[in-house]
């Protein structure tokens, strides 16, 4: 009888385990899901500044600018004076169209260090995205000036200056000095970067626009369609 009861209990326990297996699987799946789906912020809190920078840069590549900005802000809590992180944050805001935030930060950065070339680069981008072409041209020329003699300067600054004037030409018009400045920056850019994919189109534009140079006291307004 005792043996029968023992066997019965074993059978009952086995039946209970088999009966509850789907429930156990469900519980395991839920637990795993919770672990894997923890908010990114909770995971990020466990990382140091270097790890957050890696994640932020990856978020920029993935065009997740909101997440990138959040991570850059967290990094700044640990290294509040790091200029490159501030510039990355400004860029994330620019890409996310949060121009007011980017402008505010960049204005303070320029006020604190008027010799940091990168601040003018991002200020130029910010103005460019807001269609403030005259201001953008000034900012990119400031970048060029601050980077004078620096072999690592981004040559696309010259392209940005030329293109800012070109957009101004379409609606507001260019005076003689602005026209000459546009042509100069485009020609210099092609000189240092002749293999640009759009080099042929830029050369064609220069050939077409050169005869249209305005006389002193006049403005050239040309939409490139006539």
N, C-alpha and C positions, 0 to 999 in steps of 0.2 A: 504494500500500500504506500509506504513511504517512497519507494522507488517510483511508483506511478505518479505520486504528487510532484516529485522532483522533475520527472519528465514533463508533466503537465505545465509546471511553472516555466520550465525552459522553453516549451513550445509557445506558451503565452507571451513570454518575453520576446521571443523571436518574431511572433506575429505582431507585437506592438512596434518593434523596430521596423519591420517591413511596412507596416501600415503608416508609420510616421515618416518614412523616407522622403516622400514628396514634400512634406512640410519642412524637413531639415534642409532639403535642397533649396526650397524657397527662401528660408532664413539665410542660408549661406549667400545666395544671389543678392539678397537685399543688403546684407552686410558689406559685400564686395562693392556693390553699387554706391553705397554711402561713402566708402573709403575712396573710391575712384572719383566720385563726383563732389568731393569737398570743394568749397569755393576756392578760386585761384588765390584770393587774398590770404586765405589761411595757409596755403602752401608757400606763398611768397614770404609770409612773415617768418618762416623758418630759414630763409636764405639770407646770406649776407649781401652786401652791396654789389659784389662782383657777380653773384648769381642772378640778382635782379637786373643788372645791366645786360647780361646775356639774354634773359627773357624779354626785356624791353626792346632790345635790338631785333630780336626775332619777331616780336609783335609788329615792329615797324615794317619788316619785310613782308609780313602777312597782311599789312594794311589795317591792322587792328590798332588804330591810333589812340583810341580811348584807353585801352589797356596799357599801351606803351607809356602814355603820359602819366598814368597812375603809378606805374613802376618807377619811372624817372623821379617822380615826386618822393617816393619812398626812399630812393637812393639818396636824394638830397638831404633827407633827414639825418643820414649818416655822414655825408660829406657835403655840407651846405655851401662850401666855397668852391666846389669843382665847376669850373667854367664850361667844360665840355658837356657835362651832364645838363647844365642849364640850357645850353644851346640845343642839345637833343630834345629837351622838354619843349623848348620854343618851337622846334621843327615839328614835333608831334602835334602841338596845338595848331600850327599853321595847316598841316595836312588835314586836321580834323575841323578846319574852318573856325577855330576858336581864336579869331584874330585879335580880339580885345585882350585876352590873356597873354598872347604872344607879344603884342605890342607893349603892354605894360612891363613885362619882364625884360624885354630887349632894351627899352628906354632906360631902365634902371642900370642894366649891364653896361650900356654905352656911357652913361653918366659916371659910373664907377671906374671904367677903364676904356678911355677913348682910343687906345692903341690896339685893342684886341680886334683883329681883322674879321674873325668869324662872326662877331656880333653884327657887323654891317652886312655880311652875306645874308644872314637870316632876316635882318630887318628889310633888306631888299626883296627877299622872297615874300615876306609878309605883305609888303606894299604891292608887289606884283600881283599876288593873288587877290588883292582888293581893287585891282585895276587902277592903282595910283602910280601910273607909269612915270611921271616926272620925278616923284620921290624915289621910286625904285631905281631909276637911272643914277640919281645922286648917290644912293646907298651902295650900289655896285661899283661906282667909281671910287667911293671911299674905300671899299674893300681892296680895289686894285692899288690904290695909293698906299694903304697900310701894308700890302704884300709886296711892295716894290723890292725887287732883288731876291725875292723868295722863290726858289725853284719849284716849291711844292704848291704854289698858288694855283687855284682852280681857274684854268683859262676860259671856262664858260662864263666867267664874269663879264668878259668883253662881249660875248654873245648876248647876255642879258641886257647890257647897256644898249647895244644896237637895236635889239628887239623892242625895248621900251620906247625908244625914239620912233621906231617904225610904227608901233601902234598909235603913238601920238600923232604921227603924220596922217593917219587915216581919218581922224576927226578934228583934233584941235589945230593941227598944222605945225610945221617946223620953220623956224627962222634960219638964217644962213649959218649961224654958229651951231645950232642944234643939228642941222643937216650935215655939216662937216664932221661933227662929233659922231653921228650915226655911222657915216661912211668909214671914218677912221677906226672905230671899234670893230666893225664888221671885217674890214680888211685885215686888221691885226689878228683877229680870231682865226681867220682863214690861213693866215701866214703861219701861226703856231699850231694849228690843228687842221691841216689840209685834207685829212682823211675823214672828216665829219661826214656822216651819211647824207647830209643835206647840203654839202659844200657846193654842188653844181647849181642847186636852186638859189643859194645865196649869191653866187657869182652872177647868175642871170638877173637877179634882182638889182645888184649893183650896176650892171650894165644898163638896165632899164631906167634906174632912178637918177643916175649921174647927170644926164642931160637936163633933168628937171630941177636942178639946183636953183633955189629962189634967189632973187636979187636982194641986195641990202634993203631992209625995210619991208620986205614981202614975206608971206608965209606960203609954204607948200602944203596943200591939202590934197592928198592923192590916195584913193582907195585901192590902187593897183588893178582896177578893172577897166579903166579907160586909157 
